[in-house]
Amino acid sequence: MLYWTLVFLVVALVAGLFGFGGIASASAGIAQILFIIFIVLFLLSLIFGAFRKG
């Protein structure tokens, strides 16, 4: 999932560089949402992993 976040971030940067504002903002929004989902899943796996070992 982090891979897709980086892909959308690169797409947003390239689109912004060439002046496609709508595509850049949409890609940046998708990248932001995927990053938040990734962080939440990562934290949940850390929490449940700590409970399983303890």
CHARMM-style PDB file with segment names, atoms N, HN, CA, C and O in Angstrom:
ATOM      1  N   MET     1       0.825  -1.180   0.000  1.00  0.00      PROA
ATOM      2  CA  MET     1       0.000   0.000   0.000  1.00  0.00      PROA
ATOM      3  C   MET     1       0.872   1.246   0.000  1.00  0.00      PROA
ATOM      4  O   MET     1       0.519   2.260  -0.602  1.00  0.00      PROA
ATOM      5  N   LEU     2       1.989   1.168   0.665  1.00  0.00      PROA
ATOM      6  HN  LEU     2       2.276   0.344   1.154  1.00  0.00      PROA
ATOM      7  CA  LEU     2       2.900   2.302   0.652  1.00  0.00      PROA
ATOM      8  C   LEU     2       3.435   2.540  -0.758  1.00  0.00      PROA
ATOM      9  O   LEU     2       3.710   3.677  -1.139  1.00  0.00      PROA
ATOM     10  N   TYR     3       3.580   1.464  -1.527  1.00  0.00      PROA
ATOM     11  HN  TYR     3       3.357   0.540  -1.217  1.00  0.00      PROA
ATOM     12  CA  TYR     3       4.021   1.589  -2.919  1.00  0.00      PROA
ATOM     13  C   TYR     3       3.027   2.429  -3.718  1.00  0.00      PROA
ATOM     14  O   TYR     3       3.428   3.317  -4.469  1.00  0.00      PROA
ATOM     15  N   TRP     4       1.725   2.149  -3.558  1.00  0.00      PROA
ATOM     16  HN  TRP     4       1.399   1.427  -2.947  1.00  0.00      PROA
ATOM     17  CA  TRP     4       0.720   2.897  -4.299  1.00  0.00      PROA
ATOM     18  C   TRP     4       0.660   4.350  -3.850  1.00  0.00      PROA
ATOM     19  O   TRP     4       0.396   5.239  -4.660  1.00  0.00      PROA
ATOM     20  N   THR     5       0.903   4.599  -2.570  1.00  0.00      PROA
ATOM     21  HN  THR     5       1.118   3.878  -1.912  1.00  0.00      PROA
ATOM     22  CA  THR     5       0.966   5.974  -2.089  1.00  0.00      PROA
ATOM     23  C   THR     5       2.074   6.735  -2.788  1.00  0.00      PROA
ATOM     24  O   THR     5       1.883   7.874  -3.213  1.00  0.00      PROA
ATOM     25  N   LEU     6       3.227   6.108  -2.907  1.00  0.00      PROA
ATOM     26  HN  LEU     6       3.383   5.182  -2.561  1.00  0.00      PROA
ATOM     27  CA  LEU     6       4.346   6.764  -3.587  1.00  0.00      PROA
ATOM     28  C   LEU     6       4.073   6.945  -5.073  1.00  0.00      PROA
ATOM     29  O   LEU     6       4.474   7.951  -5.657  1.00  0.00      PROA
ATOM     30  N   VAL     7       3.391   5.975  -5.694  1.00  0.00      PROA
ATOM     31  HN  VAL     7       3.066   5.158  -5.219  1.00  0.00      PROA
ATOM     32  CA  VAL     7       3.045   6.103  -7.113  1.00  0.00      PROA
ATOM     33  C   VAL     7       2.128   7.305  -7.330  1.00  0.00      PROA
ATOM     34  O   VAL     7       2.370   8.111  -8.229  1.00  0.00      PROA
ATOM     35  N   PHE     8       1.091   7.431  -6.526  1.00  0.00      PROA
ATOM     36  HN  PHE     8       0.894   6.777  -5.796  1.00  0.00      PROA
ATOM     37  CA  PHE     8       0.179   8.560  -6.674  1.00  0.00      PROA
ATOM     38  C   PHE     8       0.860   9.883  -6.336  1.00  0.00      PROA
ATOM     39  O   PHE     8       0.530  10.915  -6.920  1.00  0.00      PROA
ATOM     40  N   LEU     9       1.800   9.861  -5.409  1.00  0.00      PROA
ATOM     41  HN  LEU     9       2.068   9.023  -4.935  1.00  0.00      PROA
ATOM     42  CA  LEU     9       2.546  11.071  -5.093  1.00  0.00      PROA
ATOM     43  C   LEU     9       3.391  11.506  -6.284  1.00  0.00      PROA
ATOM     44  O   LEU     9       3.444  12.694  -6.602  1.00  0.00      PROA
ATOM     45  N   VAL    10       4.044  10.569  -6.939  1.00  0.00      PROA
ATOM     46  HN  VAL    10       4.001   9.604  -6.681  1.00  0.00      PROA
ATOM     47  CA  VAL    10       4.860  10.894  -8.114  1.00  0.00      PROA
ATOM     48  C   VAL    10       3.968  11.388  -9.251  1.00  0.00      PROA
ATOM     49  O   VAL    10       4.318  12.344  -9.944  1.00  0.00      PROA
ATOM     50  N   VAL    11       2.819  10.744  -9.446  1.00  0.00      PROA
ATOM     51  HN  VAL    11       2.534   9.968  -8.883  1.00  0.00      PROA
ATOM     52  CA  VAL    11       1.877  11.194 -10.481  1.00  0.00      PROA
ATOM     53  C   VAL    11       1.417  12.622 -10.194  1.00  0.00      PROA
ATOM     54  O   VAL    11       1.312  13.441 -11.107  1.00  0.00      PROA
ATOM     55  N   ALA    12       1.146  12.913  -8.931  1.00  0.00      PROA
ATOM     56  HN  ALA    12       1.231  12.248  -8.189  1.00  0.00      PROA
ATOM     57  CA  ALA    12       0.718  14.264  -8.561  1.00  0.00      PROA
ATOM     58  C   ALA    12       1.823  15.280  -8.817  1.00  0.00      PROA
ATOM     59  O   ALA    12       1.556  16.379  -9.302  1.00  0.00      PROA
ATOM     60  N   LEU    13       3.057  14.919  -8.497  1.00  0.00      PROA
ATOM     61  HN  LEU    13       3.273  14.026  -8.103  1.00  0.00      PROA
ATOM     62  CA  LEU    13       4.164  15.849  -8.719  1.00  0.00      PROA
ATOM     63  C   LEU    13       4.402  16.104 -10.204  1.00  0.00      PROA
ATOM     64  O   LEU    13       4.638  17.241 -10.613  1.00  0.00      PROA
ATOM     65  N   VAL    14       4.340  15.048 -11.005  1.00  0.00      PROA
ATOM     66  HN  VAL    14       4.148  14.125 -10.673  1.00  0.00      PROA
ATOM     67  CA  VAL    14       4.543  15.205 -12.442  1.00  0.00      PROA
ATOM     68  C   VAL    14       3.402  16.009 -13.064  1.00  0.00      PROA
ATOM     69  O   VAL    14       3.637  16.884 -13.896  1.00  0.00      PROA
ATOM     70  N   ALA    15       2.163  15.709 -12.658  1.00  0.00      PROA
ATOM     71  HN  ALA    15       1.972  14.997 -11.981  1.00  0.00      PROA
ATOM     72  CA  ALA    15       1.013  16.437 -13.180  1.00  0.00      PROA
ATOM     73  C   ALA    15       1.077  17.909 -12.775  1.00  0.00      PROA
ATOM     74  O   ALA    15       0.741  18.789 -13.567  1.00  0.00      PROA
ATOM     75  N   GLY    16       1.499  18.170 -11.563  1.00  0.00      PROA
ATOM     76  HN  GLY    16       1.771  17.455 -10.919  1.00  0.00      PROA
ATOM     77  CA  GLY    16       1.649  19.556 -11.120  1.00  0.00      PROA
ATOM     78  C   GLY    16       2.753  20.276 -11.872  1.00  0.00      PROA
ATOM     79  O   GLY    16       2.648  21.473 -12.143  1.00  0.00      PROA
ATOM     80  N   LEU    17       3.804  19.556 -12.208  1.00  0.00      PROA
ATOM     81  HN  LEU    17       3.890  18.584 -11.988  1.00  0.00      PROA
ATOM     82  CA  LEU    17       4.912  20.139 -12.957  1.00  0.00      PROA
ATOM     83  C   LEU    17       4.465  20.577 -14.350  1.00  0.00      PROA
ATOM     84  O   LEU    17       4.876  21.628 -14.843  1.00  0.00      PROA
ATOM     85  N   PHE    18       3.623  19.763 -14.975  1.00  0.00      PROA
ATOM     86  HN  PHE    18       3.290  18.909 -14.575  1.00  0.00      PROA
ATOM     87  CA  PHE    18       3.153  20.085 -16.320  1.00  0.00      PROA
ATOM     88  C   PHE    18       1.898  20.940 -16.338  1.00  0.00      PROA
ATOM     89  O   PHE    18       1.409  21.278 -17.416  1.00  0.00      PROA
ATOM     90  N   GLY    19       1.368  21.297 -15.189  1.00  0.00      PROA
ATOM     91  HN  GLY    19       1.766  21.022 -14.313  1.00  0.00      PROA
ATOM     92  CA  GLY    19       0.262  22.235 -15.115  1.00  0.00      PROA
ATOM     93  C   GLY    19      -1.118  21.622 -15.149  1.00  0.00      PROA
ATOM     94  O   GLY    19      -2.092  22.330 -15.406  1.00  0.00      PROA
ATOM     95  N   PHE    20      -1.238  20.340 -14.899  1.00  0.00      PROA
ATOM     96  HN  PHE    20      -0.447  19.764 -14.691  1.00  0.00      PROA
ATOM     97  CA  PHE    20      -2.551  19.711 -14.843  1.00  0.00      PROA
ATOM     98  C   PHE    20      -3.031  19.749 -13.395  1.00  0.00      PROA
ATOM     99  O   PHE    20      -2.829  18.796 -12.642  1.00  0.00      PROA
ATOM    100  N   GLY    21      -3.660  20.839 -13.016  1.00  0.00      PROA
ATOM    101  HN  GLY    21      -3.824  21.613 -13.628  1.00  0.00      PROA
ATOM    102  CA  GLY    21      -4.031  21.059 -11.622  1.00  0.00      PROA
ATOM    103  C   GLY    21      -5.038  20.067 -11.081  1.00  0.00      PROA
ATOM    104  O   GLY    21      -4.909  19.609  -9.946  1.00  0.00      PROA
ATOM    105  N   GLY    22      -6.051  19.724 -11.885  1.00  0.00      PROA
ATOM    106  HN  GLY    22      -6.156  20.096 -12.808  1.00  0.00      PROA
ATOM    107  CA  GLY    22      -7.082  18.804 -11.413  1.00  0.00      PROA
ATOM    108  C   GLY    22      -6.542  17.412 -11.168  1.00  0.00      PROA
ATOM    109  O   GLY    22      -6.865  16.780 -10.162  1.00  0.00      PROA
ATOM    110  N   ILE    23      -5.721  16.936 -12.085  1.00  0.00      PROA
ATOM    111  HN  ILE    23      -5.458  17.450 -12.902  1.00  0.00      PROA
ATOM    112  CA  ILE    23      -5.128  15.603 -11.930  1.00  0.00      PROA
ATOM    113  C   ILE    23      -4.162  15.597 -10.754  1.00  0.00      PROA
ATOM    114  O   ILE    23      -4.109  14.628  -9.997  1.00  0.00      PROA
ATOM    115  N   ALA    24      -3.409  16.663 -10.600  1.00  0.00      PROA
ATOM    116  HN  ALA    24      -3.453  17.450 -11.215  1.00  0.00      PROA
ATOM    117  CA  ALA    24      -2.444  16.738  -9.504  1.00  0.00      PROA
ATOM    118  C   ALA    24      -3.146  16.722  -8.151  1.00  0.00      PROA
ATOM    119  O   ALA    24      -2.715  16.026  -7.231  1.00  0.00      PROA
ATOM    120  N   SER    25      -4.219  17.482  -8.030  1.00  0.00      PROA
ATOM    121  HN  SER    25      -4.570  18.047  -8.776  1.00  0.00      PROA
ATOM    122  CA  SER    25      -4.906  17.520  -6.737  1.00  0.00      PROA
ATOM    123  C   SER    25      -5.606  16.195  -6.448  1.00  0.00      PROA
ATOM    124  O   SER    25      -5.643  15.757  -5.298  1.00  0.00      PROA
ATOM    125  N   ALA    26      -6.157  15.557  -7.471  1.00  0.00      PROA
ATOM    126  HN  ALA    26      -6.126  15.913  -8.404  1.00  0.00      PROA
ATOM    127  CA  ALA    26      -6.808  14.259  -7.257  1.00  0.00      PROA
ATOM    128  C   ALA    26      -5.786  13.208  -6.851  1.00  0.00      PROA
ATOM    129  O   ALA    26      -6.035  12.427  -5.933  1.00  0.00      PROA
ATOM    130  N   SER    27      -4.649  13.176  -7.516  1.00  0.00      PROA
ATOM    131  HN  SER    27      -4.446  13.810  -8.262  1.00  0.00      PROA
ATOM    132  CA  SER    27      -3.610  12.197  -7.184  1.00  0.00      PROA
ATOM    133  C   SER    27      -3.036  12.451  -5.796  1.00  0.00      PROA
ATOM    134  O   SER    27      -2.752  11.510  -5.055  1.00  0.00      PROA
ATOM    135  N   ALA    28      -2.867  13.713  -5.450  1.00  0.00      PROA
ATOM    136  HN  ALA    28      -3.098  14.478  -6.052  1.00  0.00      PROA
ATOM    137  CA  ALA    28      -2.359  14.031  -4.119  1.00  0.00      PROA
ATOM    138  C   ALA    28      -3.367  13.621  -3.046  1.00  0.00      PROA
ATOM    139  O   ALA    28      -2.979  13.144  -1.979  1.00  0.00      PROA
ATOM    140  N   GLY    29      -4.640  13.803  -3.323  1.00  0.00      PROA
ATOM    141  HN  GLY    29      -4.955  14.191  -4.190  1.00  0.00      PROA
ATOM    142  CA  GLY    29      -5.670  13.383  -2.371  1.00  0.00      PROA
ATOM    143  C   GLY    29      -5.691  11.878  -2.174  1.00  0.00      PROA
ATOM    144  O   GLY    29      -5.808  11.391  -1.050  1.00  0.00      PROA
ATOM    145  N   ILE    30      -5.578  11.140  -3.278  1.00  0.00      PROA
ATOM    146  HN  ILE    30      -5.484  11.536  -4.192  1.00  0.00      PROA
ATOM    147  CA  ILE    30      -5.545   9.674  -3.185  1.00  0.00      PROA
ATOM    148  C   ILE    30      -4.306   9.224  -2.428  1.00  0.00      PROA
ATOM    149  O   ILE    30      -4.382   8.325  -1.591  1.00  0.00      PROA
ATOM    150  N   ALA    31      -3.170   9.840  -2.713  1.00  0.00      PROA
ATOM    151  HN  ALA    31      -3.108  10.571  -3.393  1.00  0.00      PROA
ATOM    152  CA  ALA    31      -1.934   9.485  -2.017  1.00  0.00      PROA
ATOM    153  C   ALA    31      -2.055   9.752  -0.516  1.00  0.00      PROA
ATOM    154  O   ALA    31      -1.575   8.966   0.301  1.00  0.00      PROA
ATOM    155  N   GLN    32      -2.692  10.849  -0.167  1.00  0.00      PROA
ATOM    156  HN  GLN    32      -3.082  11.487  -0.831  1.00  0.00      PROA
ATOM    157  CA  GLN    32      -2.853  11.186   1.243  1.00  0.00      PROA
ATOM    158  C   GLN    32      -3.754  10.173   1.948  1.00  0.00      PROA
ATOM    159  O   GLN    32      -3.448   9.744   3.061  1.00  0.00      PROA
ATOM    160  N   ILE    33      -4.849   9.789   1.319  1.00  0.00      PROA
ATOM    161  HN  ILE    33      -5.098  10.137   0.415  1.00  0.00      PROA
ATOM    162  CA  ILE    33      -5.765   8.819   1.912  1.00  0.00      PROA
ATOM    163  C   ILE    33      -5.082   7.462   2.076  1.00  0.00      PROA
ATOM    164  O   ILE    33      -5.207   6.825   3.122  1.00  0.00      PROA
ATOM    165  N   LEU    34      -4.359   7.020   1.042  1.00  0.00      PROA
ATOM    166  HN  LEU    34      -4.257   7.538   0.193  1.00  0.00      PROA
ATOM    167  CA  LEU    34      -3.661   5.735   1.127  1.00  0.00      PROA
ATOM    168  C   LEU    34      -2.585   5.754   2.206  1.00  0.00      PROA
ATOM    169  O   LEU    34      -2.371   4.747   2.882  1.00  0.00      PROA
ATOM    170  N   PHE    35      -1.907   6.881   2.375  1.00  0.00      PROA
ATOM    171  HN  PHE    35      -2.080   7.698   1.826  1.00  0.00      PROA
ATOM    172  CA  PHE    35      -0.883   6.983   3.404  1.00  0.00      PROA
ATOM    173  C   PHE    35      -1.493   6.887   4.792  1.00  0.00      PROA
ATOM    174  O   PHE    35      -0.929   6.239   5.674  1.00  0.00      PROA
ATOM    175  N   ILE    36      -2.632   7.520   4.994  1.00  0.00      PROA
ATOM    176  HN  ILE    36      -3.090   8.046   4.278  1.00  0.00      PROA
ATOM    177  CA  ILE    36      -3.298   7.462   6.299  1.00  0.00      PROA
ATOM    178  C   ILE    36      -3.748   6.029   6.590  1.00  0.00      PROA
ATOM    179  O   ILE    36      -3.596   5.545   7.711  1.00  0.00      PROA
ATOM    180  N   ILE    37      -4.302   5.352   5.577  1.00  0.00      PROA
ATOM    181  HN  ILE    37      -4.425   5.746   4.666  1.00  0.00      PROA
ATOM    182  CA  ILE    37      -4.704   3.954   5.759  1.00  0.00      PROA
ATOM    183  C   ILE    37      -3.494   3.097   6.090  1.00  0.00      PROA
ATOM    184  O   ILE    37      -3.564   2.225   6.957  1.00  0.00      PROA
ATOM    185  N   PHE    38      -2.375   3.343   5.398  1.00  0.00      PROA
ATOM    186  HN  PHE    38      -2.318   4.051   4.695  1.00  0.00      PROA
ATOM    187  CA  PHE    38      -1.154   2.588   5.666  1.00  0.00      PROA
ATOM    188  C   PHE    38      -0.690   2.793   7.101  1.00  0.00      PROA
ATOM    189  O   PHE    38      -0.333   1.827   7.775  1.00  0.00      PROA
ATOM    190  N   ILE    39      -0.689   4.015   7.573  1.00  0.00      PROA
ATOM    191  HN  ILE    39      -0.978   4.800   7.026  1.00  0.00      PROA
ATOM    192  CA  ILE    39      -0.244   4.306   8.950  1.00  0.00      PROA
ATOM    193  C   ILE    39      -1.155   3.621   9.964  1.00  0.00      PROA
ATOM    194  O   ILE    39      -0.668   3.050  10.941  1.00  0.00      PROA
ATOM    195  N   VAL    40      -2.463   3.669   9.749  1.00  0.00      PROA
ATOM    196  HN  VAL    40      -2.858   4.132   8.956  1.00  0.00      PROA
ATOM    197  CA  VAL    40      -3.404   3.035  10.678  1.00  0.00      PROA
ATOM    198  C   VAL    40      -3.173   1.525  10.724  1.00  0.00      PROA
ATOM    199  O   VAL    40      -3.125   0.938  11.804  1.00  0.00      PROA
ATOM    200  N   LEU    41      -3.028   0.893   9.552  1.00  0.00      PROA
ATOM    201  HN  LEU    41      -3.067   1.371   8.674  1.00  0.00      PROA
ATOM    202  CA  LEU    41      -2.790  -0.548   9.525  1.00  0.00      PROA
ATOM    203  C   LEU    41      -1.454  -0.917  10.154  1.00  0.00      PROA
ATOM    204  O   LEU    41      -1.347  -1.948  10.818  1.00  0.00      PROA
ATOM    205  N   PHE    42      -0.444  -0.091   9.955  1.00  0.00      PROA
ATOM    206  HN  PHE    42      -0.531   0.747   9.416  1.00  0.00      PROA
ATOM    207  CA  PHE    42       0.858  -0.331  10.555  1.00  0.00      PROA
ATOM    208  C   PHE    42       0.773  -0.251  12.078  1.00  0.00      PROA
ATOM    209  O   PHE    42       1.327  -1.102  12.774  1.00  0.00      PROA
ATOM    210  N   LEU    43       0.093   0.752  12.592  1.00  0.00      PROA
ATOM    211  HN  LEU    43      -0.358   1.443  12.026  1.00  0.00      PROA
ATOM    212  CA  LEU    43      -0.043   0.886  14.045  1.00  0.00      PROA
ATOM    213  C   LEU    43      -0.851  -0.268  14.638  1.00  0.00      PROA
ATOM    214  O   LEU    43      -0.525  -0.767  15.714  1.00  0.00      PROA
ATOM    215  N   LEU    44      -1.907  -0.690  13.935  1.00  0.00      PROA
ATOM    216  HN  LEU    44      -2.173  -0.284  13.060  1.00  0.00      PROA
ATOM    217  CA  LEU    44      -2.691  -1.828  14.418  1.00  0.00      PROA
ATOM    218  C   LEU    44      -1.861  -3.097  14.448  1.00  0.00      PROA
ATOM    219  O   LEU    44      -1.976  -3.890  15.383  1.00  0.00      PROA
ATOM    220  N   SER    45      -1.028  -3.300  13.441  1.00  0.00      PROA
ATOM    221  HN  SER    45      -0.934  -2.656  12.682  1.00  0.00      PROA
ATOM    222  CA  SER    45      -0.184  -4.501  13.442  1.00  0.00      PROA
ATOM    223  C   SER    45       0.849  -4.449  14.555  1.00  0.00      PROA
ATOM    224  O   SER    45       1.183  -5.487  15.126  1.00  0.00      PROA
ATOM    225  N   LEU    46       1.363  -3.274  14.878  1.00  0.00      PROA
ATOM    226  HN  LEU    46       1.092  -2.430  14.415  1.00  0.00      PROA
ATOM    227  CA  LEU    46       2.295  -3.152  15.999  1.00  0.00      PROA
ATOM    228  C   LEU    46       1.608  -3.459  17.328  1.00  0.00      PROA
ATOM    229  O   LEU    46       2.164  -4.153  18.178  1.00  0.00      PROA
ATOM    230  N   ILE    47       0.399  -2.937  17.497  1.00  0.00      PROA
ATOM    231  HN  ILE    47      -0.053  -2.372  16.806  1.00  0.00      PROA
ATOM    232  CA  ILE    47      -0.326  -3.141  18.751  1.00  0.00      PROA
ATOM    233  C   ILE    47      -0.675  -4.612  18.931  1.00  0.00      PROA
ATOM    234  O   ILE    47      -0.431  -5.184  19.994  1.00  0.00      PROA
ATOM    235  N   PHE    48      -1.248  -5.232  17.890  1.00  0.00      PROA
ATOM    236  HN  PHE    48      -1.446  -4.767  17.027  1.00  0.00      PROA
ATOM    237  CA  PHE    48      -1.631  -6.638  18.008  1.00  0.00      PROA
ATOM    238  C   PHE    48      -0.419  -7.552  18.078  1.00  0.00      PROA
ATOM    239  O   PHE    48      -0.490  -8.613  18.697  1.00  0.00      PROA
ATOM    240  N   GLY    49       0.679  -7.173  17.467  1.00  0.00      PROA
ATOM    241  HN  GLY    49       0.737  -6.311  16.964  1.00  0.00      PROA
ATOM    242  CA  GLY    49       1.901  -7.952  17.577  1.00  0.00      PROA
ATOM    243  C   GLY    49       2.475  -7.902  18.976  1.00  0.00      PROA
ATOM    244  O   GLY    49       3.026  -8.892  19.457  1.00  0.00      PROA
ATOM    245  N   ALA    50       2.352  -6.757  19.638  1.00  0.00      PROA
ATOM    246  HN  ALA    50       1.904  -5.953  19.247  1.00  0.00      PROA
ATOM    247  CA  ALA    50       2.851  -6.641  21.010  1.00  0.00      PROA
ATOM    248  C   ALA    50       2.002  -7.471  21.963  1.00  0.00      PROA
ATOM    249  O   ALA    50       2.534  -8.069  22.899  1.00  0.00      PROA
ATOM    250  N   PHE    51       0.685  -7.518  21.740  1.00  0.00      PROA
ATOM    251  HN  PHE    51       0.253  -7.032  20.979  1.00  0.00      PROA
ATOM    252  CA  PHE    51      -0.184  -8.316  22.600  1.00  0.00      PROA
ATOM    253  C   PHE    51       0.038  -9.797  22.389  1.00  0.00      PROA
ATOM    254  O   PHE    51      -0.069 -10.574  23.338  1.00  0.00      PROA
ATOM    255  N   ARG    52       0.344 -10.205  21.173  1.00  0.00      PROA
ATOM    256  HN  ARG    52       0.430  -9.573  20.403  1.00  0.00      PROA
ATOM    257  CA  ARG    52       0.533 -11.614  20.888  1.00  0.00      PROA
ATOM    258  C   ARG    52       1.819 -12.135  21.546  1.00  0.00      PROA
ATOM    259  O   ARG    52       1.855 -13.261  22.042  1.00  0.00      PROA
ATOM    260  N   LYS    53       2.874 -11.307  21.545  1.00  0.00      PROA
ATOM    261  HN  LYS    53       2.845 -10.393  21.142  1.00  0.00      PROA
ATOM    262  CA  LYS    53       4.140 -11.735  22.151  1.00  0.00      PROA
ATOM    263  C   LYS    53       4.095 -11.668  23.668  1.00  0.00      PROA
ATOM    264  O   LYS    53       4.750 -12.457  24.349  1.00  0.00      PROA
ATOM    265  N   GLY    54       3.330 -10.736  24.194  1.00  0.00      PROA
ATOM    266  HN  GLY    54       2.798 -10.095  23.642  1.00  0.00      PROA
ATOM    267  CA  GLY    54       3.306 -10.524  25.635  1.00  0.00      PROA
ATOM    268  C   GLY    54       2.410 -11.466  26.334  1.00  0.00      PROA
ATOM    269  OT1 GLY    54       2.287 -11.408  27.558  1.00  0.00      PROA
TER     270      GLY     54
END
